[in-house]
Amino acid sequence: MKIVPAILAESLDVFVTRLRQAEKFANYIQIDIMDGKFVDTQSLDPEMLNHITITIPFEIHLMVEEPLKALMSIRNPSLRKAIFHVEAAGDPLEFIKRAEKRGLDVGLAIKPETPLDSFEGLAQQVDTLLFLTVDPGRYGSPFKSEVVQKLLSVRQRLSHKTIGVDGGVSFDNLPVLYDAQVDYVCIGSRIFLDGVPEENYKKFNEWLIQLEISK
């Protein structure tokens, strides 16, 4: 399991501050893009990523109504993976086609309440399944433990897929996610909002090492 810092920011200044912090200690990050429609919160315009130098690879989590439009507006060379929501509008197969044409990995994000049978077919077409374990759009939302059962079911059915978890990850629930064979967890507020981000990131990785040793 890998720890991936997740940057969710409503202003350019906050985004750049968190980005520069993460570049000092992480080798991969997730950047959240929100349009204020698909979720209540709005982040910086995705086109702004074209004007910011990002020195480490990143994935984008598109919490937007029109994910293809957002994707096509982003041309940052450090982009490696594009994740769109199964619940969003538009043609998901067209999104996958366009992303793969650019050499990107593709991920499917799933809200906590979305049933398994509504995306299982589409899941075959992507590289990554990103399960939201909170109501999306804000840092610090409570972890929804009921999603864990869905994780376990998907791991059995689609064992070859990369599985990620996004939201509410803490020292308390990290062992459960580890046992569910999650490949990576995205952590935002517990890295960036309290204390020193680099130290917080280090603590999560140390905790993960202890989990691996204990297993």
Sine and cosine of phi, psi and omega as CSV:
sin_phi,cos_phi,sin_psi,cos_psi,sin_omega,cos_omega
0.00,0.00,0.65,-0.76,0.02,-1.00
-0.91,-0.41,0.50,-0.87,0.07,-1.00
-0.99,-0.16,0.85,-0.53,-0.02,-1.00
-0.88,-0.47,0.90,-0.43,0.08,-1.00
-0.90,0.44,0.71,-0.70,0.00,-1.00
-0.93,-0.38,0.83,-0.56,-0.03,-1.00
-0.98,-0.21,0.91,-0.42,0.07,-1.00
-0.85,-0.52,0.90,-0.44,-0.06,-1.00
-0.60,-0.80,0.65,-0.76,-0.02,-1.00
-1.00,-0.06,-0.13,0.99,0.03,-1.00
-0.72,-0.70,0.40,-0.92,-0.01,-1.00
-0.90,0.44,-0.67,0.74,-0.03,-1.00
-0.87,0.49,-0.71,0.70,0.01,-1.00
-0.91,0.41,-0.66,0.75,0.01,-1.00
-0.86,0.51,-0.76,0.64,-0.04,-1.00
-0.89,0.45,-0.64,0.77,0.03,-1.00
-0.86,0.50,-0.75,0.66,-0.01,-1.00
-0.92,0.38,-0.60,0.80,0.04,-1.00
-0.88,0.48,-0.75,0.66,-0.02,-1.00
-0.90,0.43,-0.55,0.83,0.09,-1.00
-0.89,0.45,-0.75,0.67,-0.07,-1.00
-0.91,0.42,-0.57,0.82,-0.02,-1.00
-0.89,0.46,-0.35,0.94,-0.03,-1.00
-0.98,0.18,-0.38,0.92,-0.10,-1.00
-0.76,-0.65,-0.25,0.97,-0.06,-1.00
-0.94,-0.34,0.38,-0.92,0.07,-1.00
-0.92,-0.39,0.10,0.99,0.01,-1.00
-0.23,-0.97,0.65,-0.76,-0.01,-1.00
-0.66,-0.75,0.29,-0.96,0.16,-0.99
-0.93,-0.36,0.69,-0.73,0.06,-1.00
-0.90,-0.43,0.83,-0.56,-0.01,-1.00
-1.00,0.01,0.77,-0.63,0.08,-1.00
-0.91,-0.42,0.82,-0.57,-0.06,-1.00
-0.75,-0.66,0.64,-0.77,-0.09,-1.00
-0.97,-0.26,0.01,1.00,-0.02,-1.00
0.97,0.23,0.09,1.00,0.00,-1.00
-0.87,-0.50,-0.82,0.57,0.05,-1.00
-0.90,0.44,-0.62,0.78,0.19,-0.98
-0.79,-0.61,0.29,-0.96,-0.09,-1.00
-0.92,0.38,-0.50,0.87,-0.09,-1.00
-1.00,0.08,0.54,-0.84,0.07,-1.00
-0.87,-0.50,0.73,-0.68,0.02,-1.00
-0.98,-0.21,-0.17,-0.99,0.08,-1.00
-0.89,0.45,0.45,-0.89,0.05,-1.00
-0.87,0.48,0.71,-0.70,-0.04,-1.00
-0.85,0.53,-0.48,0.88,0.00,-1.00
-0.90,0.44,-0.39,0.92,0.01,-1.00
-0.89,0.46,-0.43,0.90,0.01,-1.00
-0.89,0.45,-0.36,0.93,0.02,-1.00
-0.96,0.28,-0.28,0.96,-0.07,-1.00
-0.94,-0.33,0.14,0.99,-0.01,-1.00
-0.88,-0.48,0.81,-0.59,0.07,-1.00
-0.97,0.25,0.84,-0.54,0.02,-1.00
-0.88,-0.48,0.87,-0.49,-0.20,-0.98
-1.00,-0.02,-0.07,1.00,0.03,-1.00
-0.80,-0.60,0.42,-0.91,0.02,-1.00
-0.88,0.47,0.52,-0.85,0.03,-1.00
-0.57,-0.82,0.35,-0.94,0.17,-0.99
-0.92,-0.40,0.45,-0.89,0.08,-1.00
-0.94,-0.34,0.70,-0.71,0.10,-1.00
-0.96,-0.29,0.96,-0.28,-0.13,-0.99
-1.00,-0.01,0.99,-0.11,0.09,-1.00
-1.00,-0.07,0.93,0.36,-0.11,-0.99
-0.67,-0.74,0.36,-0.93,0.01,-1.00
-0.95,0.31,-0.53,0.85,-0.03,-1.00
-0.85,-0.52,0.98,0.19,-0.09,-1.00
-0.89,0.46,-0.58,0.81,-0.02,-1.00
-0.91,0.42,-0.67,0.74,0.03,-1.00
-0.87,0.49,-0.69,0.73,0.01,-1.00
-0.90,0.43,-0.70,0.72,0.00,-1.00
-0.86,0.51,-0.72,0.70,-0.07,-1.00
-0.92,0.38,-0.29,0.96,0.02,-1.00
-1.00,0.03,-0.14,0.99,-0.05,-1.00
-0.97,-0.24,0.84,-0.54,-0.02,-1.00
-0.79,-0.61,0.41,0.91,0.01,-1.00
-0.93,0.36,0.78,-0.63,-0.09,-1.00
-0.93,0.38,-0.24,0.97,0.00,-1.00
-1.00,0.04,-0.06,1.00,0.03,-1.00
-0.93,0.38,0.78,-0.63,-0.02,-1.00
-0.88,-0.47,-0.49,0.87,-0.07,-1.00
-0.59,-0.81,0.66,-0.75,0.05,-1.00
-0.90,-0.44,0.83,-0.56,-0.04,-1.00
-0.90,-0.43,0.83,-0.55,0.01,-1.00
-0.88,-0.48,0.29,-0.96,-0.04,-1.00
-1.00,-0.05,0.68,-0.73,0.07,-1.00
-0.88,0.47,-0.44,0.90,-0.06,-1.00
-1.00,0.08,-0.09,1.00,-0.07,-1.00
-0.98,0.18,0.24,-0.97,0.00,-1.00
-0.98,0.20,0.19,-0.98,0.07,-1.00
0.99,-0.12,0.00,-1.00,-0.05,-1.00
-1.00,-0.06,0.95,-0.31,-0.04,-1.00
-0.89,0.46,-0.56,0.83,0.00,-1.00
-0.93,0.37,-0.54,0.84,0.06,-1.00
-0.93,0.36,-0.63,0.78,0.06,-1.00
-0.87,0.50,-0.75,0.67,-0.02,-1.00
-0.87,0.49,-0.70,0.72,-0.01,-1.00
-0.87,0.49,-0.73,0.69,-0.04,-1.00
-0.92,0.39,-0.65,0.76,-0.01,-1.00
-0.91,0.41,-0.72,0.70,-0.01,-1.00
-0.91,0.41,-0.54,0.84,0.05,-1.00
-0.88,0.47,-0.48,0.87,0.04,-1.00
-1.00,0.04,0.06,1.00,0.01,-1.00
0.99,0.17,0.33,0.94,-0.03,-1.00
-1.00,-0.08,0.54,-0.84,0.25,-0.97
-0.96,0.30,0.39,-0.92,-0.05,-1.00
-0.81,-0.59,0.68,-0.73,0.04,-1.00
-0.82,-0.58,0.46,-0.89,0.05,-1.00
-0.92,-0.40,0.85,-0.52,0.02,-1.00
-0.99,-0.11,0.60,-0.80,-0.09,-1.00
-0.75,-0.66,0.83,-0.56,0.06,-1.00
-0.93,0.37,0.37,-0.93,-0.06,-1.00
-0.84,0.54,-0.59,0.81,-0.10,-0.99
-1.00,0.05,-0.10,1.00,-0.06,-1.00
-0.96,0.28,0.83,-0.56,-0.05,-1.00
-0.95,0.32,0.48,-0.88,-0.05,-1.00
-0.86,0.52,-0.67,0.75,-0.10,-1.00
-0.94,0.34,-0.17,0.99,0.00,-1.00
-1.00,0.09,-0.20,0.98,-0.03,-1.00
-0.71,-0.70,0.02,1.00,-0.10,-0.99
-0.88,0.48,-0.63,0.78,0.02,-1.00
-0.92,0.40,-0.70,0.72,0.00,-1.00
-0.92,0.40,-0.51,0.86,-0.01,-1.00
-0.86,0.51,-0.45,0.89,0.01,-1.00
-0.92,0.39,-0.34,0.94,-0.12,-0.99
-1.00,-0.07,-0.08,1.00,-0.10,-1.00
-0.87,-0.49,0.22,-0.98,0.01,-1.00
-1.00,0.08,-0.59,0.80,-0.17,-0.99
-0.77,-0.64,0.60,-0.80,0.16,-0.99
-0.90,-0.43,0.87,-0.49,-0.03,-1.00
-0.95,-0.32,0.94,-0.33,-0.04,-1.00
-1.00,-0.02,0.84,-0.54,0.10,-1.00
-0.99,0.16,0.78,-0.63,0.01,-1.00
-0.93,-0.36,0.35,0.94,0.13,-0.99
-0.58,-0.81,0.21,-0.98,0.22,-0.98
-0.95,0.31,0.83,-0.56,-0.20,-0.98
-0.96,0.29,0.42,-0.91,0.18,-0.98
0.90,-0.43,-0.20,0.98,-0.02,-1.00
-0.61,-0.79,0.56,-0.83,0.15,-0.99
-0.92,0.38,0.58,-0.82,0.20,-0.98
1.00,0.07,0.17,0.99,0.03,-1.00
-0.95,0.33,0.49,-0.87,-0.07,-1.00
-0.94,0.34,0.58,-0.81,0.00,-1.00
-0.93,0.36,0.73,-0.69,0.01,-1.00
-0.98,-0.19,0.99,-0.17,-0.12,-0.99
-0.92,0.39,-0.35,0.94,-0.03,-1.00
-0.91,0.40,-0.31,0.95,0.01,-1.00
-0.94,0.33,-0.38,0.92,-0.05,-1.00
-0.86,0.52,-0.64,0.77,0.02,-1.00
-0.89,0.46,-0.59,0.81,0.06,-1.00
-0.92,0.40,-0.63,0.77,0.06,-1.00
-0.85,0.53,-0.73,0.68,-0.02,-1.00
-0.88,0.47,-0.65,0.76,0.00,-1.00
-0.91,0.41,-0.69,0.72,-0.01,-1.00
-0.92,0.38,-0.61,0.79,0.02,-1.00
-0.88,0.47,-0.58,0.82,0.04,-1.00
-0.94,0.33,-0.67,0.75,-0.10,-1.00
-0.99,0.15,-0.57,0.82,-0.09,-1.00
-0.79,-0.61,0.89,0.45,-0.16,-0.99
-0.90,0.43,-0.37,0.93,-0.07,-1.00
-1.00,0.04,-0.12,0.99,-0.05,-1.00
-0.99,0.13,0.52,-0.85,0.17,-0.98
-0.97,0.24,0.78,-0.63,-0.02,-1.00
-0.89,-0.46,0.80,-0.60,0.04,-1.00
-0.87,-0.48,0.38,-0.93,0.07,-1.00
-0.80,-0.60,0.68,-0.73,-0.07,-1.00
-0.73,-0.68,0.90,-0.44,0.14,-0.99
0.90,-0.44,0.81,-0.59,0.12,-0.99
0.95,0.32,0.25,0.97,-0.03,-1.00
-0.95,0.32,0.74,-0.67,-0.04,-1.00
-0.61,-0.79,0.07,-1.00,0.07,-1.00
-0.89,0.46,-0.47,0.88,-0.04,-1.00
-0.94,0.33,-0.67,0.74,-0.07,-1.00
-0.99,-0.17,-0.07,1.00,0.02,-1.00
-0.85,0.53,-0.65,0.76,0.04,-1.00
-0.88,0.48,-0.61,0.80,0.01,-1.00
-0.91,0.42,-0.67,0.74,0.00,-1.00
-0.94,0.35,-0.58,0.81,0.06,-1.00
-0.89,0.45,-0.71,0.71,0.01,-1.00
-0.91,0.41,-0.45,0.89,0.03,-1.00
-0.99,0.16,0.05,1.00,0.05,-1.00
0.89,0.45,0.63,0.78,0.11,-0.99
-0.95,0.32,0.67,-0.75,-0.05,-1.00
-0.99,0.14,-0.59,0.81,0.06,-1.00
-0.44,-0.90,0.45,-0.89,0.03,-1.00
-0.83,-0.56,0.68,-0.74,0.03,-1.00
-0.99,-0.14,0.81,-0.58,-0.07,-1.00
-0.82,-0.57,0.83,-0.56,-0.03,-1.00
-0.94,-0.34,-0.98,0.22,-0.14,-0.99
-0.87,0.49,-0.62,0.78,-0.05,-1.00
-0.96,0.26,-0.14,0.99,0.16,-0.99
-0.99,-0.15,-0.71,0.70,-0.20,-0.98
-0.99,-0.15,-0.37,0.93,-0.16,-0.99
-1.00,-0.07,-0.46,0.89,-0.05,-1.00
-0.82,-0.57,0.76,-0.65,0.05,-1.00
0.97,0.25,-0.43,-0.90,-0.04,-1.00
-0.99,-0.15,0.87,-0.49,-0.08,-1.00
-0.80,0.61,-0.69,0.72,-0.03,-1.00
-0.89,0.47,-0.65,0.76,0.02,-1.00
-0.93,0.36,-0.63,0.78,0.03,-1.00
-0.89,0.46,-0.70,0.72,0.03,-1.00
-0.87,0.49,-0.68,0.74,0.01,-1.00
-0.89,0.45,-0.65,0.76,-0.01,-1.00
-0.90,0.44,-0.65,0.76,0.03,-1.00
-0.90,0.44,-0.66,0.75,0.01,-1.00
-0.93,0.37,-0.59,0.81,0.06,-1.00
-0.91,0.41,-0.65,0.76,0.04,-1.00
-0.89,0.46,-0.64,0.77,0.01,-1.00
-0.91,0.41,-0.64,0.77,0.04,-1.00
-0.88,0.47,-0.67,0.74,0.04,-1.00
-0.89,0.45,-0.60,0.80,0.06,-1.00
-0.89,0.46,-0.71,0.70,-0.02,-1.00
-0.89,0.45,-0.64,0.77,0.01,-1.00
-0.91,0.41,-0.66,0.76,-0.05,-1.00
-0.94,0.34,-0.37,0.93,0.00,-1.00
-1.00,0.04,0.00,0.00,0.00,0.00
